[in-house]
Amino acid sequence: MNFKLSSGLCLLTLCGSIAVAQPPATRPAPPGQAPEPRFHGPGRGMGERRPPRPQPADPTDAEWSQVEAFMRQNSPNRWKAFEQLAAENRVPRSLRRWMFARWRMIQGMGQDSPELHEQRLAHVQLEDELFGLVGQWRTTDASAQPALRLNIREKVGQLIDASLKERRARIQRSRELLDREAQRLEREEANRNQLIDRRTEAELSAPTTRPDLPPMRPEHPRDEPPPPRDED
């Protein structure tokens, strides 16, 4: 197999599902008859279609420059395969969007959790090393493939270990967030009477423009809808 074609196929394979086929919204029908609507699972009636999935955004030139710098540093093997596809005008728009979306996700992790960000970077780098080894295995002589296969298996083991480590860190972080929420709930339960007094004062002191409407509080719990606005 041509190396360029092999690298391009590997890039599409290891990058994940670039374009997932969606089930048809209707069943095929005999000629002259309207197609039969599909039932899309619990809570959906006949003829109801799934709402369209939001399409990933296209990067600006400045954003794509940052994606390119990130790929060159952390995923050089994949970026080389991408450049080969680009030189042949065979880059799907969905692949470019996927790379941009993944870069944004990783950048967001850096702001939210530096530890998870570093672990994700290590994961990306291991993926790229595996990508390079698999590309070699596909193009090397059969006599050299057994040794490469051992290297690939070892790299897969490192990738699995990195994934498990990241998941454990995510679980630990979730536990810490849950513990903080539980402590906050206990404090509020212990101060129930103070909360009642504070809410009562807020209800009675909030401004209103009509005497027949309850006061409009300036702040509302997240699980409550905003109050109706006064009609002109």
ROKOLDREN-749754 format. One line per field, with one value per residue: x, y, z of N, C-alpha, C, O in turn; residue number from 1; residue in one letter. Coordinates in nm, 3 decimals, decimal comma. Layout:
n.px	(X ...);
n.py	(Y ...);
n.pz	(Z ...);
ca.px	(X ...);
ca.py	(Y ...);
ca.pz	(Z ...);
c.px	(X ...);
c.py	(Y ...);
c.pz	(Z ...);
o.px	(X ...);
o.py	(Y ...);
o.pz	(Z ...);
n	(NUM ...);
res	(A ...);
//
This chain:
n.px	(0,085 0,051 0,254 0,167 -0,108 -0,162 -0,089 -0,276 -0,517 -0,475 -0,468 -0,731 -0,852 -0,740 -0,801 -1,055 -1,415 -1,493 -1,699 -1,994 -2,232 -2,571 -2,885 -3,149 -3,420 -3,662 -3,838 -3,773 -4,006 -4,256 -4,270 -4,448 -4,568 -4,576 -4,286 -4,238 -4,246 -3,982 -3,951 -3,795 -3,703 -3,746 -3,988 -4,032 -4,258 -4,431 -4,311 -4,171 -3,871 -3,522 -3,361 -3,141 -2,790 -2,562 -2,329 -1,973 -1,766 -1,596 -1,249 -1,089 -0,834 -0,631 -0,682 -0,645 -0,373 -0,275 -0,365 -0,210 0,051 0,027 -0,015 0,222 0,403 0,305 0,193 0,342 0,363 0,100 0,040 0,213 0,101 -0,143 -0,063 0,022 -0,221 -0,340 -0,178 -0,262 -0,514 -0,711 -0,833 -1,087 -1,352 -1,468 -1,265 -1,078 -1,236 -1,271 -1,011 -0,973 -1,178 -1,092 -0,850 -0,944 -1,085 -0,876 -0,730 -0,919 -0,922 -0,680 -0,729 -0,922 -0,834 -0,516 -0,375 -0,524 -0,499 -0,224 -0,210 -0,376 -0,229 -0,007 -0,138 -0,216 0,036 0,131 -0,059 0,018 0,275 0,209 0,062 0,265 0,418 0,236 0,201 0,459 0,455 0,262 0,389 0,631 0,859 0,746 0,908 1,006 0,788 0,698 0,869 0,810 0,546 0,557 0,661 0,449 0,249 0,350 0,341 0,066 -0,006 0,106 -0,054 -0,308 -0,263 -0,219 -0,470 -0,631 -0,519 -0,586 -0,865 -0,898 -0,806 -1,003 -1,227 -1,149 -1,142 -1,411 -1,518 -1,410 -1,539 -1,802 -1,787 -1,743 -1,985 -2,157 -2,073 -2,141 -2,418 -2,474 -2,399 -2,593 -2,826 -2,788 -2,813 -3,077 -3,286 -3,175 -3,152 -3,420 -3,505 -3,349 -3,442 -3,707 -3,689 -3,584 -3,794 -3,990 -3,873 -3,811 -3,840 -4,147 -4,368 -4,634 -4,916 -5,058 -4,893 -4,640 -4,333 -4,040 -3,767 -3,419 -3,233 -3,227 -3,271 -3,086 -3,241 -3,489 -3,732 -3,709 -3,898 -4,222 -4,227 -4,337 -4,618 -4,641);
n.py	(-0,120 0,222 0,459 0,720 0,698 0,502 0,635 0,841 0,700 0,581 0,811 0,901 0,685 0,664 0,911 0,896 0,880 1,039 1,110 1,015 0,787 0,865 0,728 0,673 0,906 0,817 0,520 0,306 0,311 0,158 0,227 0,523 0,557 0,730 0,765 0,568 0,701 0,678 0,533 0,684 0,589 0,582 0,811 0,944 1,008 0,858 0,972 1,182 1,354 1,338 1,618 1,821 1,766 1,996 2,152 2,131 2,418 2,609 2,678 2,997 3,171 3,249 3,085 2,834 2,843 2,818 2,562 2,419 2,470 2,341 2,075 2,020 2,019 1,833 1,619 1,517 1,309 1,255 1,508 1,527 1,332 1,455 1,683 1,560 1,470 1,720 1,831 1,689 1,775 1,638 1,664 1,617 1,837 1,783 1,655 1,858 2,022 1,850 1,827 2,089 2,115 1,929 2,042 2,279 2,168 2,053 2,282 2,411 2,235 2,298 2,540 2,467 2,244 2,198 1,960 1,753 1,851 1,820 1,542 1,477 1,585 1,414 1,183 1,243 1,260 0,999 0,866 0,966 0,862 0,592 0,597 0,653 0,417 0,222 0,306 0,247 -0,031 -0,107 -0,063 -0,192 -0,468 -0,808 -0,967 -0,798 -0,724 -0,873 -0,785 -0,513 -0,533 -0,610 -0,375 -0,206 -0,321 -0,274 0,007 0,047 -0,053 0,146 0,359 0,276 0,267 0,540 0,641 0,519 0,635 0,904 0,887 0,806 1,035 1,215 1,106 1,138 1,415 1,473 1,361 1,533 1,772 1,694 1,646 1,906 2,026 1,877 1,956 2,225 2,202 2,091 2,306 2,496 2,364 2,360 2,628 2,696 2,862 3,119 3,139 3,139 3,380 3,564 3,523 3,594 3,869 3,951 3,894 4,072 4,319 4,354 4,538 4,637 4,707 4,683 4,645 4,410 4,204 3,968 4,064 4,121 3,939 4,011 3,805 3,457 3,110 2,861 2,653 2,753 2,908 3,237 3,518 3,630 3,906 4,245 4,350 4,593);
n.pz	(0,000 -0,077 0,094 0,161 0,123 0,313 0,551 0,550 0,576 0,825 0,982 0,966 1,088 1,354 1,454 1,538 1,517 1,239 1,065 1,156 1,061 1,040 1,147 0,913 0,892 0,815 0,717 0,435 0,162 -0,046 -0,403 -0,484 -0,240 0,072 0,278 0,575 0,899 1,141 1,468 1,731 1,977 2,345 2,464 2,229 1,976 1,694 1,387 1,493 1,478 1,551 1,698 1,501 1,526 1,670 1,456 1,456 1,502 1,248 1,241 1,284 1,092 1,267 1,488 1,370 1,320 1,577 1,634 1,451 1,551 1,797 1,714 1,575 1,784 1,974 1,838 1,606 1,412 1,327 1,230 1,012 0,844 0,803 0,662 0,427 0,324 0,288 0,090 -0,125 -0,154 -0,007 0,239 0,459 0,553 0,795 0,935 0,979 1,142 1,357 1,461 1,543 1,735 1,925 2,005 2,125 2,339 2,489 2,552 2,713 2,930 3,045 3,171 3,351 3,499 3,572 3,625 3,497 3,242 3,183 3,191 2,978 2,765 2,774 2,700 2,436 2,315 2,344 2,188 1,939 1,909 1,898 1,662 1,477 1,500 1,414 1,150 1,052 1,082 0,895 0,656 0,654 0,593 0,606 0,764 0,959 1,103 1,337 1,552 1,556 1,624 1,891 2,002 1,945 2,100 2,357 2,357 2,336 2,584 2,750 2,669 2,752 3,029 3,077 3,014 3,209 3,437 3,398 3,409 3,675 3,805 3,724 3,853 4,121 4,134 4,092 4,323 4,514 4,447 4,499 4,774 4,867 4,797 4,957 5,213 5,202 5,185 5,438 5,603 5,532 5,606 5,879 5,933 5,893 5,995 5,977 5,701 5,632 5,750 5,605 5,344 5,374 5,434 5,189 5,018 5,106 5,073 4,810 4,504 4,337 4,069 4,049 4,255 4,262 4,199 4,304 4,472 4,272 4,299 4,315 4,286 4,212 4,284 4,101 4,004 3,967 3,757 3,602 3,735 3,612 3,387 3,439 3,260 3,001);
ca.px	(0,000 0,124 0,273 0,083 -0,246 -0,169 -0,087 -0,404 -0,620 -0,448 -0,506 -0,876 -0,892 -0,701 -0,861 -1,189 -1,524 -1,497 -1,835 -2,074 -2,355 -2,692 -2,992 -3,245 -3,534 -3,782 -3,815 -3,802 -4,145 -4,276 -4,291 -4,580 -4,616 -4,492 -4,203 -4,291 -4,157 -3,920 -3,964 -3,658 -3,671 -3,839 -4,022 -4,052 -4,371 -4,412 -4,298 -4,085 -3,731 -3,423 -3,312 -3,009 -2,676 -2,489 -2,206 -1,856 -1,732 -1,474 -1,151 -1,036 -0,694 -0,548 -0,702 -0,583 -0,229 -0,248 -0,382 -0,092 0,164 0,003 0,004 0,365 0,475 0,255 0,146 0,409 0,335 -0,033 0,042 0,278 0,001 -0,242 -0,004 0,020 -0,358 -0,366 -0,107 -0,339 -0,651 -0,799 -0,864 -1,230 -1,381 -1,498 -1,138 -1,025 -1,320 -1,245 -0,883 -0,994 -1,259 -1,010 -0,755 -1,018 -1,114 -0,754 -0,700 -1,012 -0,879 -0,571 -0,785 -1,007 -0,757 -0,381 -0,334 -0,588 -0,443 -0,096 -0,235 -0,431 -0,118 0,068 -0,221 -0,206 0,170 0,136 -0,137 0,095 0,382 0,145 0,028 0,386 0,456 0,141 0,237 0,576 0,417 0,186 0,472 0,757 0,861 0,682 1,007 1,028 0,662 0,684 0,937 0,731 0,421 0,587 0,670 0,314 0,176 0,401 0,290 -0,076 -0,013 0,130 -0,171 -0,415 -0,229 -0,242 -0,614 -0,682 -0,472 -0,667 -1,000 -0,892 -0,795 -1,135 -1,314 -1,107 -1,185 -1,556 -1,543 -1,380 -1,649 -1,920 -1,765 -1,764 -2,129 -2,219 -2,041 -2,222 -2,556 -2,481 -2,398 -2,721 -2,925 -2,765 -2,853 -3,208 -3,364 -3,115 -3,188 -3,561 -3,513 -3,290 -3,531 -3,828 -3,657 -3,567 -3,927 -4,067 -3,806 -3,787 -3,930 -4,249 -4,438 -4,779 -4,948 -5,121 -4,791 -4,539 -4,208 -3,945 -3,640 -3,306 -3,159 -3,313 -3,198 -3,064 -3,342 -3,618 -3,740 -3,721 -4,037 -4,278 -4,205 -4,457 -4,661 -4,657);
ca.py	(0,000 0,347 0,510 0,836 0,653 0,432 0,735 0,912 0,612 0,570 0,937 0,903 0,580 0,693 1,036 0,870 0,883 1,171 1,135 0,902 0,778 0,879 0,645 0,750 0,954 0,748 0,388 0,301 0,282 0,117 0,340 0,584 0,573 0,814 0,684 0,549 0,761 0,587 0,562 0,713 0,553 0,624 0,952 1,003 0,950 0,831 1,092 1,282 1,338 1,390 1,752 1,812 1,789 2,118 2,128 2,197 2,544 2,616 2,767 3,113 3,152 3,260 2,964 2,720 2,856 2,762 2,417 2,369 2,472 2,236 1,944 2,002 1,994 1,719 1,510 1,540 1,205 1,280 1,632 1,496 1,265 1,556 1,765 1,483 1,479 1,857 1,853 1,623 1,829 1,529 1,684 1,642 1,950 1,729 1,625 1,986 2,064 1,760 1,866 2,217 2,091 1,861 2,142 2,366 2,090 2,040 2,414 2,435 2,157 2,367 2,644 2,408 2,153 2,178 1,820 1,680 1,902 1,754 1,402 1,470 1,607 1,289 1,089 1,280 1,227 0,853 0,833 0,998 0,763 0,469 0,623 0,636 0,275 0,149 0,340 0,168 -0,172 -0,128 -0,047 -0,263 -0,607 -0,903 -1,021 -0,702 -0,692 -0,927 -0,699 -0,391 -0,565 -0,605 -0,233 -0,150 -0,369 -0,200 0,143 0,039 -0,065 0,279 0,442 0,231 0,313 0,684 0,663 0,482 0,736 1,024 0,860 0,808 1,175 1,275 1,057 1,203 1,556 1,473 1,335 1,655 1,866 1,644 1,669 2,049 2,052 1,817 2,043 2,346 2,166 2,076 2,439 2,562 2,297 2,403 2,769 2,705 2,978 3,239 3,142 3,179 3,524 3,639 3,514 3,670 4,009 3,975 3,893 4,191 4,443 4,361 4,637 4,592 4,821 4,659 4,589 4,279 4,104 3,952 4,137 4,053 3,927 4,030 3,682 3,340 2,983 2,818 2,559 2,819 2,997 3,378 3,559 3,697 4,050 4,327 4,388 4,737);
ca.pz	(0,000 -0,081 0,230 0,181 0,140 0,441 0,659 0,550 0,633 0,969 1,047 0,979 1,181 1,491 1,500 1,589 1,421 1,176 1,018 1,199 0,983 1,118 1,095 0,835 0,970 0,768 0,661 0,292 0,130 -0,185 -0,493 -0,482 -0,103 0,158 0,368 0,711 1,001 1,236 1,610 1,773 2,114 2,450 2,473 2,097 1,906 1,553 1,306 1,557 1,440 1,644 1,660 1,438 1,613 1,633 1,382 1,513 1,436 1,169 1,306 1,213 1,053 1,387 1,568 1,303 1,342 1,709 1,621 1,381 1,644 1,896 1,651 1,545 1,908 2,051 1,754 1,478 1,313 1,271 1,152 0,885 0,761 0,766 0,557 0,303 0,272 0,245 -0,036 -0,230 -0,145 0,037 0,380 0,481 0,642 0,928 1,003 1,025 1,255 1,470 1,519 1,611 1,855 2,025 2,057 2,217 2,459 2,567 2,606 2,823 3,045 3,111 3,257 3,453 3,585 3,517 3,635 3,388 3,117 3,161 3,162 2,843 2,674 2,769 2,624 2,294 2,268 2,332 2,068 1,820 1,899 1,850 1,523 1,398 1,498 1,329 1,013 1,016 1,072 0,772 0,537 0,667 0,546 0,697 0,857 1,068 1,170 1,474 1,650 1,565 1,694 2,035 2,037 1,940 2,218 2,473 2,348 2,369 2,729 2,807 2,641 2,842 3,164 3,083 3,013 3,341 3,532 3,378 3,461 3,821 3,846 3,705 3,960 4,245 4,128 4,112 4,465 4,588 4,422 4,570 4,917 4,895 4,791 5,075 5,326 5,187 5,221 5,583 5,664 5,508 5,689 6,018 5,943 5,828 6,041 5,919 5,560 5,625 5,779 5,493 5,229 5,405 5,414 5,046 4,955 5,144 5,036 4,666 4,441 4,244 4,008 4,054 4,387 4,253 4,168 4,410 4,441 4,185 4,370 4,223 4,269 4,217 4,276 3,963 3,959 3,953 3,641 3,640 3,754 3,495 3,381 3,439 3,127 2,980);
c.px	(0,087 0,133 0,182 -0,061 -0,263 -0,173 -0,218 -0,514 -0,600 -0,493 -0,656 -0,922 -0,863 -0,757 -1,000 -1,291 -1,536 -1,637 -1,916 -2,203 -2,475 -2,800 -3,091 -3,365 -3,662 -3,742 -3,843 -3,947 -4,155 -4,298 -4,434 -4,638 -4,519 -4,408 -4,262 -4,197 -4,101 -3,951 -3,824 -3,634 -3,770 -3,863 -4,044 -4,166 -4,338 -4,405 -4,211 -3,940 -3,639 -3,381 -3,173 -2,897 -2,605 -2,358 -2,088 -1,821 -1,606 -1,377 -1,121 -0,891 -0,602 -0,560 -0,634 -0,431 -0,191 -0,266 -0,258 0,029 0,149 0,032 0,152 0,444 0,434 0,212 0,209 0,380 0,199 -0,033 0,109 0,180 -0,106 -0,189 0,000 -0,119 -0,387 -0,298 -0,181 -0,484 -0,751 -0,830 -1,014 -1,250 -1,405 -1,371 -1,077 -1,104 -1,291 -1,115 -0,896 -1,072 -1,177 -0,908 -0,824 -1,048 -0,991 -0,714 -0,791 -0,975 -0,766 -0,619 -0,862 -0,929 -0,620 -0,336 -0,393 -0,533 -0,311 -0,115 -0,292 -0,322 -0,034 -0,006 -0,209 -0,070 0,187 0,057 -0,056 0,211 0,326 0,109 0,149 0,428 0,364 0,168 0,359 0,539 0,344 0,275 0,602 0,746 0,801 0,780 1,030 0,901 0,650 0,750 0,859 0,601 0,442 0,596 0,533 0,235 0,220 0,347 0,141 -0,094 0,009 0,009 -0,288 -0,388 -0,255 -0,390 -0,674 -0,641 -0,556 -0,808 -1,002 -0,883 -0,930 -1,231 -1,279 -1,153 -1,336 -1,592 -1,517 -1,490 -1,775 -1,907 -1,788 -1,912 -2,200 -2,193 -2,124 -2,367 -2,570 -2,482 -2,533 -2,832 -2,912 -2,810 -2,989 -3,282 -3,306 -3,150 -3,333 -3,574 -3,461 -3,382 -3,659 -3,804 -3,643 -3,702 -4,001 -4,004 -3,782 -3,885 -4,033 -4,322 -4,588 -4,814 -5,008 -5,022 -4,696 -4,414 -4,116 -3,809 -3,525 -3,226 -3,253 -3,228 -3,192 -3,175 -3,479 -3,618 -3,749 -3,866 -4,090 -4,253 -4,338 -4,492 -4,676 -4,805);
c.py	(0,124 0,408 0,628 0,794 0,584 0,531 0,809 0,829 0,595 0,695 0,940 0,800 0,619 0,823 1,013 0,877 1,022 1,204 1,011 0,900 0,783 0,788 0,729 0,787 0,883 0,611 0,390 0,260 0,237 0,238 0,391 0,604 0,659 0,726 0,681 0,611 0,656 0,631 0,572 0,684 0,608 0,773 1,019 0,932 0,923 0,963 1,199 1,253 1,395 1,530 1,739 1,842 1,918 2,083 2,198 2,322 2,528 2,712 2,888 3,085 3,158 3,135 2,844 2,725 2,798 2,610 2,355 2,364 2,361 2,099 1,920 1,965 1,863 1,599 1,522 1,434 1,224 1,406 1,609 1,426 1,363 1,643 1,692 1,483 1,618 1,886 1,792 1,669 1,720 1,542 1,709 1,761 1,901 1,696 1,753 2,036 1,980 1,799 1,997 2,197 2,023 1,956 2,234 2,295 2,081 2,173 2,447 2,357 2,226 2,475 2,584 2,321 2,130 2,033 1,738 1,724 1,833 1,607 1,385 1,492 1,480 1,184 1,116 1,240 1,077 0,806 0,856 0,901 0,630 0,481 0,602 0,491 0,194 0,180 0,263 0,022 -0,200 -0,126 -0,126 -0,404 -0,699 -0,957 -0,930 -0,674 -0,751 -0,837 -0,569 -0,416 -0,562 -0,460 -0,168 -0,194 -0,297 -0,057 0,148 0,027 0,069 0,370 0,405 0,279 0,463 0,716 0,631 0,585 0,863 1,004 0,862 0,951 1,246 1,233 1,125 1,348 1,567 1,449 1,461 1,759 1,823 1,666 1,815 2,084 1,995 1,902 2,172 2,318 2,153 2,211 2,508 2,496 2,340 2,548 2,793 2,831 3,108 3,251 3,187 3,329 3,606 3,638 3,594 3,819 4,043 3,981 4,024 4,321 4,457 4,458 4,571 4,715 4,803 4,594 4,449 4,168 4,089 4,028 4,052 4,053 3,944 3,904 3,564 3,214 2,936 2,726 2,622 2,904 3,142 3,417 3,625 3,847 4,124 4,364 4,537 4,773);
c.pz	(0,000 0,058 0,258 0,205 0,273 0,556 0,666 0,611 0,782 1,042 1,068 1,081 1,325 1,542 1,554 1,479 1,363 1,129 1,050 1,122 1,074 1,061 1,017 0,919 0,929 0,718 0,511 0,268 -0,014 -0,273 -0,487 -0,345 -0,024 0,249 0,508 0,812 1,094 1,378 1,668 1,920 2,215 2,447 2,340 2,027 1,761 1,476 1,367 1,522 1,548 1,602 1,599 1,537 1,572 1,564 1,450 1,433 1,352 1,237 1,219 1,174 1,174 1,473 1,502 1,315 1,477 1,709 1,556 1,474 1,748 1,837 1,622 1,671 1,974 1,968 1,615 1,372 1,248 1,185 1,017 0,791 0,716 0,652 0,423 0,240 0,218 0,112 -0,153 -0,231 -0,105 0,187 0,395 0,577 0,784 1,005 1,059 1,145 1,378 1,540 1,597 1,741 1,964 2,087 2,157 2,347 2,549 2,628 2,724 2,948 3,119 3,205 3,374 3,551 3,523 3,521 3,521 3,253 3,084 3,126 3,021 2,740 2,660 2,687 2,475 2,238 2,252 2,210 1,942 1,801 1,849 1,703 1,433 1,388 1,408 1,182 0,965 0,994 0,941 0,648 0,542 0,610 0,651 0,800 0,977 1,147 1,310 1,580 1,667 1,641 1,845 2,082 2,041 2,062 2,345 2,474 2,381 2,520 2,798 2,786 2,732 2,984 3,180 3,088 3,149 3,447 3,521 3,433 3,614 3,873 3,831 3,817 4,092 4,248 4,149 4,258 4,548 4,570 4,498 4,720 4,954 4,892 4,913 5,199 5,320 5,226 5,372 5,652 5,647 5,590 5,834 6,039 5,879 5,867 5,984 5,771 5,542 5,648 5,661 5,372 5,252 5,384 5,266 4,975 4,982 5,099 4,886 4,602 4,351 4,191 4,009 4,186 4,379 4,214 4,285 4,373 4,355 4,254 4,272 4,198 4,288 4,215 4,132 3,913 3,947 3,828 3,687 3,654 3,628 3,502 3,384 3,295 3,117 2,970);
o.px	(0,188 0,035 0,125 -0,128 -0,364 -0,251 -0,268 -0,595 -0,697 -0,550 -0,703 -1,019 -0,951 -0,761 -1,059 -1,256 -1,583 -1,686 -1,908 -2,276 -2,481 -2,808 -3,114 -3,407 -3,761 -3,627 -3,928 -4,004 -4,070 -4,341 -4,529 -4,746 -4,399 -4,455 -4,325 -4,079 -4,167 -3,974 -3,745 -3,550 -3,867 -3,770 -4,072 -4,168 -4,231 -4,485 -4,178 -3,893 -3,675 -3,368 -3,096 -2,909 -2,590 -2,285 -2,101 -1,845 -1,521 -1,418 -1,127 -0,832 -0,507 -0,461 -0,574 -0,366 -0,085 -0,191 -0,208 0,102 0,247 0,096 0,201 0,540 0,519 0,197 0,137 0,373 0,185 -0,097 0,066 0,175 -0,155 -0,262 -0,017 -0,133 -0,451 -0,353 -0,166 -0,568 -0,860 -0,852 -1,063 -1,171 -1,369 -1,369 -1,030 -1,046 -1,286 -1,109 -0,838 -1,037 -1,190 -0,884 -0,768 -1,037 -1,001 -0,670 -0,747 -0,994 -0,756 -0,557 -0,866 -0,954 -0,607 -0,266 -0,322 -0,521 -0,288 -0,044 -0,258 -0,321 0,006 0,056 -0,193 -0,062 0,252 0,101 -0,060 0,241 0,389 0,125 0,139 0,470 0,410 0,159 0,363 0,585 0,361 0,238 0,677 0,636 0,805 0,740 1,069 0,907 0,595 0,692 0,844 0,553 0,355 0,546 0,503 0,162 0,138 0,310 0,095 -0,184 -0,061 -0,026 -0,358 -0,479 -0,306 -0,432 -0,759 -0,719 -0,592 -0,863 -1,096 -0,945 -0,966 -1,307 -1,368 -1,197 -1,383 -1,685 -1,593 -1,530 -1,845 -2,004 -1,846 -1,960 -2,293 -2,282 -2,171 -2,430 -2,670 -2,556 -2,582 -2,923 -3,011 -2,842 -3,013 -3,336 -3,382 -3,174 -3,365 -3,646 -3,522 -3,399 -3,712 -3,886 -3,685 -3,723 -4,067 -4,072 -3,736 -4,001 -4,009 -4,337 -4,663 -4,749 -5,008 -5,061 -4,672 -4,390 -4,115 -3,744 -3,532 -3,158 -3,347 -3,123 -3,279 -3,201 -3,577 -3,517 -3,792 -3,952 -4,012 -4,257 -4,439 -4,405 -4,717 -4,838);
o.py	(0,129 0,411 0,638 0,845 0,604 0,513 0,836 0,879 0,594 0,687 0,977 0,823 0,607 0,844 1,105 0,880 1,114 1,314 0,912 0,999 0,712 0,771 0,845 0,711 0,889 0,589 0,467 0,183 0,273 0,343 0,313 0,662 0,662 0,621 0,776 0,578 0,556 0,748 0,479 0,750 0,673 0,852 1,139 0,809 0,961 1,053 1,297 1,140 1,485 1,558 1,654 1,931 1,945 1,995 2,311 2,330 2,443 2,817 2,881 2,986 3,080 3,086 2,761 2,620 2,736 2,538 2,252 2,265 2,296 2,016 1,809 1,889 1,790 1,489 1,536 1,467 1,210 1,411 1,666 1,457 1,355 1,674 1,753 1,495 1,632 1,958 1,836 1,611 1,712 1,441 1,811 1,780 1,968 1,708 1,755 2,087 2,032 1,804 2,012 2,255 2,055 1,951 2,264 2,354 2,098 2,179 2,504 2,406 2,215 2,499 2,641 2,325 2,050 1,987 1,662 1,644 1,793 1,553 1,288 1,426 1,442 1,106 1,023 1,190 1,031 0,716 0,775 0,861 0,563 0,386 0,540 0,445 0,107 0,091 0,219 -0,041 -0,307 -0,182 -0,127 -0,453 -0,670 -0,988 -0,977 -0,606 -0,683 -0,815 -0,520 -0,329 -0,517 -0,426 -0,086 -0,114 -0,262 -0,006 0,241 0,088 0,101 0,449 0,493 0,326 0,507 0,807 0,705 0,617 0,923 1,094 0,912 0,985 1,328 1,315 1,167 1,398 1,660 1,510 1,491 1,826 1,907 1,702 1,846 2,163 2,056 1,919 2,221 2,400 2,198 2,232 2,572 2,565 2,356 2,586 2,897 2,900 3,197 3,361 3,262 3,397 3,706 3,740 3,655 3,888 4,150 4,062 4,079 4,423 4,561 4,462 4,463 4,814 4,895 4,497 4,377 4,053 4,186 4,053 3,929 4,157 3,896 3,895 3,570 3,213 2,966 2,721 2,552 2,966 3,168 3,356 3,673 3,907 4,073 4,403 4,602 4,891);
o.pz	(0,071 0,132 0,367 0,295 0,340 0,650 0,775 0,689 0,858 1,151 1,176 1,154 1,411 1,664 1,613 1,360 1,431 1,152 0,977 1,117 1,175 0,940 1,052 1,006 1,002 0,680 0,465 0,346 -0,096 -0,224 -0,486 -0,331 -0,050 0,293 0,553 0,813 1,122 1,405 1,655 1,982 2,176 2,430 2,336 2,021 1,712 1,500 1,300 1,534 1,623 1,483 1,641 1,621 1,453 1,609 1,497 1,312 1,381 1,285 1,096 1,219 1,184 1,526 1,571 1,320 1,490 1,774 1,600 1,476 1,784 1,901 1,642 1,664 2,025 2,020 1,516 1,254 1,126 1,080 0,917 0,672 0,603 0,558 0,318 0,119 0,113 0,028 -0,267 -0,300 -0,160 0,254 0,349 0,670 0,881 1,127 1,173 1,241 1,489 1,663 1,704 1,844 2,082 2,207 2,263 2,454 2,671 2,743 2,824 3,060 3,241 3,308 3,482 3,671 3,430 3,431 3,456 3,161 2,970 3,042 2,952 2,636 2,550 2,615 2,396 2,126 2,158 2,138 1,849 1,688 1,767 1,627 1,327 1,282 1,334 1,097 0,850 0,899 0,882 0,545 0,445 0,583 0,771 0,913 1,084 1,250 1,397 1,686 1,779 1,713 1,919 2,189 2,128 2,122 2,430 2,580 2,446 2,577 2,894 2,874 2,782 3,052 3,282 3,159 3,200 3,536 3,622 3,496 3,675 3,974 3,915 3,868 4,166 4,352 4,214 4,310 4,641 4,665 4,555 4,787 5,058 4,973 4,966 5,282 5,423 5,293 5,428 5,749 5,741 5,638 5,904 6,152 5,819 5,781 5,947 5,721 5,450 5,575 5,622 5,305 5,159 5,324 5,222 4,885 4,894 5,086 4,841 4,642 4,296 4,262 3,975 4,227 4,479 4,199 4,357 4,255 4,363 4,264 4,159 4,096 4,367 4,151 4,051 3,792 3,920 3,794 3,799 3,589 3,546 3,610 3,336 3,218 3,213 2,953);
n	(1 2 3 4 5 6 7 8 9 10 11 12 13 14 15 16 17 18 19 20 21 22 23 24 25 26 27 28 29 30 31 32 33 34 35 36 37 38 39 40 41 42 43 44 45 46 47 48 49 50 51 52 53 54 55 56 57 58 59 60 61 62 63 64 65 66 67 68 69 70 71 72 73 74 75 76 77 78 79 80 81 82 83 84 85 86 87 88 89 90 91 92 93 94 95 96 97 98 99 100 101 102 103 104 105 106 107 108 109 110 111 112 113 114 115 116 117 118 119 120 121 122 123 124 125 126 127 128 129 130 131 132 133 134 135 136 137 138 139 140 141 142 143 144 145 146 147 148 149 150 151 152 153 154 155 156 157 158 159 160 161 162 163 164 165 166 167 168 169 170 171 172 173 174 175 176 177 178 179 180 181 182 183 184 185 186 187 188 189 190 191 192 193 194 195 196 197 198 199 200 201 202 203 204 205 206 207 208 209 210 211 212 213 214 215 216 217 218 219 220 221 222 223 224 225 226 227 228 229 230 231 232);
res	(M N F K L S S G L C L L T L C G S I A V A Q P P A T R P A P P G Q A P E P R F H G P G R G M G E R R P P R P Q P A D P T D A E W S Q V E A F M R Q N S P N R W K A F E Q L A A E N R V P R S L R R W M F A R W R M I Q G M G Q D S P E L H E Q R L A H V Q L E D E L F G L V G Q W R T T D A S A Q P A L R L N I R E K V G Q L I D A S L K E R R A R I Q R S R E L L D R E A Q R L E R E E A N R N Q L I D R R T E A E L S A P T T R P D L P P M R P E H P R D E P P P P R D E D);
//
